[in-house]
Amino acid sequence: MLNASYEKDPSMVSRRIADEVVLVPISRKVGEIDCLYALNEVGARVWDLIDRRSLKEVRDTIVEEFEVREEQAQEDLIELIEQLKEIGAIKEVS
């Protein structure tokens, strides 16, 4: 899984607000958007790093920049990636 790379889906736009990033699906009309997604500081950093980098590279950067153990960073990263895939924010690239 850590060798996988992802890219942001163009149907999802992001806006930075303070230390958070808000994800907004744009494939629907404004009245049909039923939810927005907020990423905390670490999630926002993952979002910044995700495009075409391996998850291992993303994990290693998170470990360097935040006070977190590699195991915890990896576990949290995989959970976030699964959530981002579920909402259609990212897709795997080969």
Contacts in CASP RR format, 6 or more apart in sequence:
PFRMAT RR
TARGET T0000
AUTHOR 0000-0000-0000
METHOD contacts of the structure
MODEL  1
MLNASYEKDPSMVSRRIADEVVLVPISRKVGEIDCLYALNEVGARVWDLI
DRRSLKEVRDTIVEEFEVREEQAQEDLIELIEQLKEIGAIKEVS
1 55 0 8 1.000
1 78 0 8 1.000
2 54 0 8 1.000
2 55 0 8 1.000
2 56 0 8 1.000
2 59 0 8 1.000
2 74 0 8 1.000
3 54 0 8 1.000
3 55 0 8 1.000
3 56 0 8 1.000
4 54 0 8 1.000
4 55 0 8 1.000
4 92 0 8 1.000
5 52 0 8 1.000
5 53 0 8 1.000
5 54 0 8 1.000
5 55 0 8 1.000
5 92 0 8 1.000
5 93 0 8 1.000
6 50 0 8 1.000
6 51 0 8 1.000
6 52 0 8 1.000
6 55 0 8 1.000
6 81 0 8 1.000
6 84 0 8 1.000
6 85 0 8 1.000
6 90 0 8 1.000
6 91 0 8 1.000
6 92 0 8 1.000
6 93 0 8 1.000
7 50 0 8 1.000
7 51 0 8 1.000
7 52 0 8 1.000
7 90 0 8 1.000
7 91 0 8 1.000
7 93 0 8 1.000
8 14 0 8 1.000
8 47 0 8 1.000
8 50 0 8 1.000
8 51 0 8 1.000
8 89 0 8 1.000
8 90 0 8 1.000
9 88 0 8 1.000
9 89 0 8 1.000
9 90 0 8 1.000
9 91 0 8 1.000
11 25 0 8 1.000
11 26 0 8 1.000
11 27 0 8 1.000
11 88 0 8 1.000
12 23 0 8 1.000
12 24 0 8 1.000
12 25 0 8 1.000
12 26 0 8 1.000
12 87 0 8 1.000
12 88 0 8 1.000
12 89 0 8 1.000
13 23 0 8 1.000
13 24 0 8 1.000
13 26 0 8 1.000
14 21 0 8 1.000
14 22 0 8 1.000
14 23 0 8 1.000
14 24 0 8 1.000
14 47 0 8 1.000
15 21 0 8 1.000
15 22 0 8 1.000
15 24 0 8 1.000
16 22 0 8 1.000
16 44 0 8 1.000
19 40 0 8 1.000
19 41 0 8 1.000
19 44 0 8 1.000
20 38 0 8 1.000
20 39 0 8 1.000
20 40 0 8 1.000
20 41 0 8 1.000
20 44 0 8 1.000
21 38 0 8 1.000
21 39 0 8 1.000
21 43 0 8 1.000
21 44 0 8 1.000
21 47 0 8 1.000
21 48 0 8 1.000
22 36 0 8 1.000
22 37 0 8 1.000
22 38 0 8 1.000
22 39 0 8 1.000
23 36 0 8 1.000
23 37 0 8 1.000
23 38 0 8 1.000
23 39 0 8 1.000
23 47 0 8 1.000
23 87 0 8 1.000
23 89 0 8 1.000
24 33 0 8 1.000
24 36 0 8 1.000
24 37 0 8 1.000
25 33 0 8 1.000
25 87 0 8 1.000
25 88 0 8 1.000
37 87 0 8 1.000
37 89 0 8 1.000
39 46 0 8 1.000
39 47 0 8 1.000
42 62 0 8 1.000
42 66 0 8 1.000
42 68 0 8 1.000
42 76 0 8 1.000
43 80 0 8 1.000
45 61 0 8 1.000
45 62 0 8 1.000
45 65 0 8 1.000
45 66 0 8 1.000
46 58 0 8 1.000
46 62 0 8 1.000
46 77 0 8 1.000
46 80 0 8 1.000
49 57 0 8 1.000
49 58 0 8 1.000
49 61 0 8 1.000
49 62 0 8 1.000
50 58 0 8 1.000
50 84 0 8 1.000
50 90 0 8 1.000
52 93 0 8 1.000
55 77 0 8 1.000
55 78 0 8 1.000
55 81 0 8 1.000
58 77 0 8 1.000
59 70 0 8 1.000
59 73 0 8 1.000
59 74 0 8 1.000
59 77 0 8 1.000
62 68 0 8 1.000
62 73 0 8 1.000
62 77 0 8 1.000
63 69 0 8 1.000
63 70 0 8 1.000
63 73 0 8 1.000
66 73 0 8 1.000
68 76 0 8 1.000
81 90 0 8 1.000
84 90 0 8 1.000
85 91 0 8 1.000
85 92 0 8 1.000
END
